[in-house]
Amino acid sequence: MATNDPRLAMVAGEASGDLLASLLLAGLKRRWPALAAQGIGGPKMSAQGFEAWWPSDKLAVRGYAEVLRHYPELLGIRRRLAERLLQEPPDAFIGVDAPDFNLDLEARLKASGVRTIHFIGPSIWAWRGERIEKIKRAVDHVLCIFPFEPELYAQHGVAATYVGHPLADAIPLEVPRRASRQALNLDDADTVVALLPGSRRSEIQYIAPTVLEAAALMKHHRPALRFVLPVAPGLRSLVEPLLSRHAPGVDIQLLDGQSHQTLAACDVTLIASGTATLEAALFKRPMVIAYKMHWLSAQIMKRMNYQPWVGLPNILLEDFAVPEYLQAAATPEHLTDAAFAWLDDPPACAALATRFEALHHTLRRNTAQSATDAIESILAR
């Protein structure tokens, strides 16, 4: 099949998927300026010319108990999307993360002759390793963002290419701390705490109250602290009522997006486990990772986890480089004490930044170019 002006279908779920897919789309558009891309995506993808038939936040559901409530709607969206794509097959389908949604869709498309590519391979090395059989049935090629993944997929007969992590390209090696502080009206002398309680509604529900109570406790002990909270698109109305309830009287600067500027500007961050922790690492920031979810989801995931770590920086460094507090252990007191430990130990922060800089170099591989090269070779078959 010719690769001139290809038409691609894509599905990316939630804010992090929208960001990663938009970075990939930028590289694809440089190769094929007339590229058409359609499916499920968010505002950052739309800014690259993507035609979103459904918004990505429809897929922003985390945990087994939470998914059950939304399952009929998600099933309906996937069925309608598959029917639409099978009526007018794209040159290829690219599923961006969201494996629980994408793999079944990819299997149906692949069985009908559509080339299927999965960008950001499911973390079979961390949990749910049995999914490798579904991946073999569903995916023609996996674009891997971590260097150890292609060999693992090859052992199971799945074609895969390491393309680096797009965030490692998007985030500068040298952190623009001063410029970011100026953009956010923060003084160089301010001690700034970034609050990132998640980009999903369920995360805001379960994690934001604890993070905000930690901010109130930190403010009580150190009144000069400044707090900044970047809000994911569509979640401001959910976050604002929590401020007066869980951090009364605390001046917390709310931002629409701008998480990268916030991380570049901060001295420490209280952050929900997920892609944002890798972003914080690439900005060389000390962090305290917190995560809470429905108790049933937490029990299921705990039994299926293969690693002692949850946060991406710790998984990649194979070490508890930054503290993690999960479920009942995620208390305002624990988060406060851990954040103060970073603020009171500049040498430890500097040593962590050195480790994060090495990680940044490992993941920096011009992902958009590498992924576009791989996609072009797949289209040309």
C-alpha positions in Angstrom: 0.0 0.0 0.0 1.3 3.5 -0.9 2.4 5.7 2.0 1.5 9.0 0.3 -0.8 11.0 2.5 -1.9 8.1 4.7 -5.1 8.0 6.6 -4.6 6.8 10.2 -7.0 5.9 12.9 -5.9 6.6 16.5 -7.3 6.1 20.0 -5.7 7.9 23.0 -7.3 7.9 26.4 -7.1 10.7 29.0 -4.7 13.7 29.3 -1.4 11.8 29.2 -2.4 9.8 26.2 -3.5 13.0 24.4 -0.1 14.5 25.1 1.9 11.5 23.9 -0.2 11.1 20.8 0.1 14.7 20.0 3.9 14.5 20.1 3.7 11.5 17.8 1.3 13.3 15.4 3.7 16.2 15.1 6.4 13.8 13.8 3.9 12.1 11.4 2.8 15.5 10.1 6.3 16.5 9.3 6.7 13.3 7.2 3.2 13.5 5.7 1.9 17.1 5.8 -1.5 15.9 4.3 -1.9 13.1 6.8 -5.4 12.5 8.0 -5.9 11.1 11.5 -9.3 10.3 13.1 -10.7 8.5 16.1 -10.6 9.3 19.8 -8.4 12.0 21.1 -8.1 15.2 23.1 -7.3 18.9 22.6 -3.6 18.5 22.1 -4.2 16.0 19.3 -6.8 18.3 17.8 -4.2 21.0 17.7 -2.2 18.8 15.4 -5.2 18.4 13.0 -6.7 15.3 14.5 -10.4 14.7 14.0 -11.8 13.5 17.3 -15.0 11.5 16.9 -15.1 11.1 20.7 -13.1 13.0 23.3 -10.2 11.2 25.0 -11.6 11.9 28.5 -14.3 9.3 27.8 -11.6 6.7 28.4 -10.2 8.3 31.5 -11.3 5.6 34.0 -9.0 3.9 36.4 -9.5 0.7 38.4 -11.8 -2.3 38.1 -14.6 -1.0 40.3 -14.6 2.3 38.5 -14.6 0.7 35.0 -17.6 -1.4 35.9 -19.8 1.7 36.3 -18.7 3.0 32.8 -18.4 -0.4 31.0 -21.7 -0.2 29.0 -20.8 3.2 27.6 -17.2 2.2 26.8 -18.4 -1.0 25.1 -20.8 1.0 23.0 -18.1 3.5 22.0 -15.7 0.7 21.0 -18.4 -1.1 19.0 -19.4 2.0 17.1 -15.8 3.0 16.4 -14.9 -0.5 15.1 -17.9 -0.5 12.8 -17.0 2.9 11.4 -13.4 2.0 10.8 -14.3 -1.3 9.2 -16.7 0.5 6.8 -13.8 2.8 5.7 -10.6 1.0 6.7 -7.6 3.3 7.5 -4.1 2.6 6.3 -3.3 1.7 9.9 -4.7 1.9 13.3 -2.5 3.3 16.2 -3.6 2.6 19.7 -1.9 4.9 22.2 -1.8 3.3 25.6 -5.3 2.5 27.0 -4.7 -1.2 26.5 -8.0 -2.4 28.1 -9.9 -0.4 25.4 -7.5 -0.7 22.5 -6.4 -4.3 22.5 -9.9 -5.7 21.8 -10.4 -3.1 19.2 -7.1 -3.8 17.6 -7.8 -7.6 17.5 -11.1 -7.0 15.6 -9.4 -4.6 13.1 -6.4 -6.9 12.6 -8.6 -9.9 11.9 -10.2 -7.8 9.2 -6.9 -6.9 7.6 -6.2 -3.5 9.1 -2.6 -3.0 10.2 -2.5 -2.4 13.9 0.3 -0.6 15.8 0.4 -0.1 19.6 2.3 2.9 20.8 3.4 2.6 24.5 3.3 -1.2 25.0 1.3 -2.5 27.9 3.4 -2.9 31.0 3.5 -6.7 30.9 6.8 -6.5 32.8 5.0 -4.9 35.7 1.7 -6.7 35.9 -0.8 -8.7 33.9 1.9 -10.5 32.0 -0.8 -12.9 30.5 -1.9 -10.1 28.2 1.0 -10.9 25.9 -1.2 -13.5 24.2 -3.9 -10.9 23.5 -1.2 -8.5 22.3 0.1 -11.2 19.8 -3.4 -11.6 18.4 -4.2 -7.9 18.3 -1.0 -6.0 17.3 1.2 -6.1 14.2 3.9 -3.9 15.8 4.6 -2.4 19.2 6.4 1.0 19.5 8.2 0.7 22.9 9.1 3.7 25.1 11.5 1.9 27.4 14.7 0.3 26.2 14.3 -3.1 27.8 10.9 -3.8 26.2 11.6 -4.9 22.6 13.6 -7.9 23.8 10.8 -9.0 26.1 8.2 -8.7 23.3 10.6 -10.6 20.9 10.7 -13.5 23.3 7.0 -13.9 22.7 7.1 -13.4 18.9 5.8 -9.8 18.9 7.5 -7.3 16.6 8.6 -4.3 18.5 10.8 -1.2 18.2 12.3 1.0 20.9 11.6 4.6 19.9 12.4 6.3 23.2 9.9 8.3 25.2 8.4 11.4 23.5 8.4 13.3 26.8 12.2 13.0 27.0 12.3 14.9 23.7 9.6 17.4 24.6 11.2 18.3 28.0 14.5 20.2 27.8 17.6 18.7 29.4 18.2 22.0 31.1 15.3 22.9 33.3 13.9 26.4 32.5 13.3 27.1 36.2 13.6 30.9 36.1 11.5 31.4 33.0 8.8 29.1 34.4 8.7 31.0 37.7 8.4 34.3 35.9 5.5 32.9 33.7 3.7 31.8 36.9 4.4 35.0 38.8 6.7 33.2 41.3 9.8 34.8 42.8 13.2 33.1 42.6 13.3 33.1 46.4 9.9 31.3 46.8 9.8 27.8 48.0 7.2 26.2 45.6 5.3 23.0 46.1 3.5 21.6 43.0 0.3 19.6 43.7 -0.5 17.1 40.9 -3.3 14.9 42.2 -4.1 13.3 38.9 -5.7 13.9 35.5 -8.7 11.5 35.9 -12.0 12.2 37.7 -11.5 9.1 39.9 -8.0 10.3 40.8 -9.3 13.7 41.9 -12.0 12.0 43.9 -9.6 9.6 45.8 -6.3 11.5 45.8 -6.9 15.3 45.8 -8.4 15.5 49.3 -5.2 13.9 50.8 -2.9 16.1 48.7 -4.8 19.2 49.6 -4.8 18.3 53.3 -1.1 17.8 53.1 -0.8 21.3 51.6 -2.7 22.7 54.5 -0.5 20.9 57.0 2.7 22.1 55.2 1.3 25.7 55.1 0.6 25.5 58.9 4.2 24.5 59.6 5.8 26.8 57.0 3.6 29.7 56.2 5.9 31.1 53.5 5.4 28.1 51.1 3.7 28.7 47.7 1.4 26.1 46.2 0.6 25.6 42.6 -1.9 23.1 41.2 -2.2 22.6 37.4 -5.7 21.3 36.6 -6.3 18.9 33.7 -8.8 20.0 31.0 -12.4 19.7 32.2 -11.6 19.0 35.9 -11.6 22.6 37.3 -15.2 22.3 38.5 -14.3 19.1 40.3 -11.2 20.6 41.9 -12.4 24.0 43.1 -15.0 22.8 45.7 -12.3 20.6 47.3 -10.1 23.5 48.0 -12.3 25.1 50.7 -13.2 21.7 52.1 -9.7 20.3 52.5 -7.4 23.3 52.4 -9.4 26.2 53.9 -7.5 29.4 53.9 -4.6 28.1 51.9 -3.7 30.2 48.9 -3.3 27.6 46.1 -2.7 28.9 42.6 -4.9 27.0 40.2 -3.8 26.7 36.6 -5.5 25.4 33.5 -3.0 22.9 32.3 0.6 24.2 32.4 1.8 21.2 34.3 5.3 21.4 32.7 5.8 25.0 33.7 4.6 24.0 37.2 7.1 21.1 37.5 9.9 23.2 36.1 9.2 25.9 38.7 8.7 23.9 41.8 11.1 22.8 44.5 9.1 19.6 45.3 5.9 18.0 44.1 3.2 15.9 45.7 2.1 13.8 42.8 -0.2 11.0 41.8 1.4 7.8 40.4 1.3 7.8 36.6 2.9 9.5 33.6 3.2 12.7 35.6 5.8 11.1 37.8 8.0 10.5 34.8 7.5 14.1 33.7 8.6 15.2 37.2 11.7 13.0 36.9 12.6 14.5 33.5 12.3 18.0 35.1 14.7 16.6 37.7 12.3 17.4 40.6 12.2 15.6 43.9 8.7 14.1 44.5 6.5 12.3 46.9 4.2 9.8 45.1 0.8 9.1 46.4 -2.0 6.9 45.1 -5.5 5.9 46.2 -8.2 4.1 44.5 -11.3 2.0 45.3 -10.3 -0.7 47.8 -11.4 -3.5 45.5 -9.4 -2.2 42.6 -6.4 -1.8 44.9 -6.6 -5.3 46.2 -6.8 -6.8 42.6 -3.9 -4.7 41.3 -1.7 -5.5 44.4 -2.1 -9.3 43.7 -1.2 -8.8 40.1 1.8 -6.6 40.5 5.3 -8.1 39.8 7.4 -5.3 41.1 7.9 -3.6 44.5 7.6 -0.2 42.9 4.6 1.7 41.6 6.0 5.0 40.4 7.6 5.0 36.9 10.9 6.7 38.1 11.4 4.0 40.7 10.6 1.2 38.2 13.0 2.6 35.7 15.8 3.1 38.3 14.9 -0.2 40.0 15.1 1.6 43.4 12.9 3.5 45.8 14.6 6.7 44.6 11.5 8.7 45.7 9.0 7.7 48.4 5.7 6.1 47.5 2.6 6.2 49.7 -0.3 4.0 48.6 -3.9 3.6 49.9 -4.0 3.9 53.7 -0.3 4.9 53.9 -1.1 8.0 51.8 -1.8 10.3 54.7 -1.3 14.1 54.9 1.2 13.5 57.6 3.3 11.1 55.5 3.2 13.3 52.5 4.2 16.4 54.5 7.1 14.7 56.3 8.4 13.3 53.0 8.2 16.7 51.2 9.9 18.5 54.1 12.7 15.8 54.0 13.4 16.8 50.4 13.2 20.5 51.1 15.6 20.2 54.1 18.2 18.1 52.2 19.6 19.9 49.1 22.4 17.4 48.6 19.9 14.5 48.4 17.9 16.6 45.8 21.1 17.2 43.8 22.0 13.5 43.8 18.4 12.6 42.7 18.7 15.2 39.9 21.9 13.5 38.7 20.1 10.2 38.5 17.2 11.7 36.7 19.5 13.4 34.1 21.0 10.0 33.2 17.5 8.6 32.8 16.6 11.5 30.6 19.5 10.8 28.2 18.5 7.1 28.1 14.9 7.9 27.1 15.8 10.7 24.7 15.8 9.1 21.2 13.9 11.6 18.9 10.7 9.5 19.4 8.6 11.2 16.8 11.2 10.5 14.1 11.9 7.0 15.2 8.2 6.1 15.5 7.5 7.7 12.1 10.3 5.6 10.5 8.8 2.4 12.0 5.3 3.3 10.9 6.4 4.1 7.4 8.1 0.7 7.1 4.9 -1.0 8.3 2.7 1.0 5.8 5.1 0.0 3.0 4.8 -3.7 3.5 
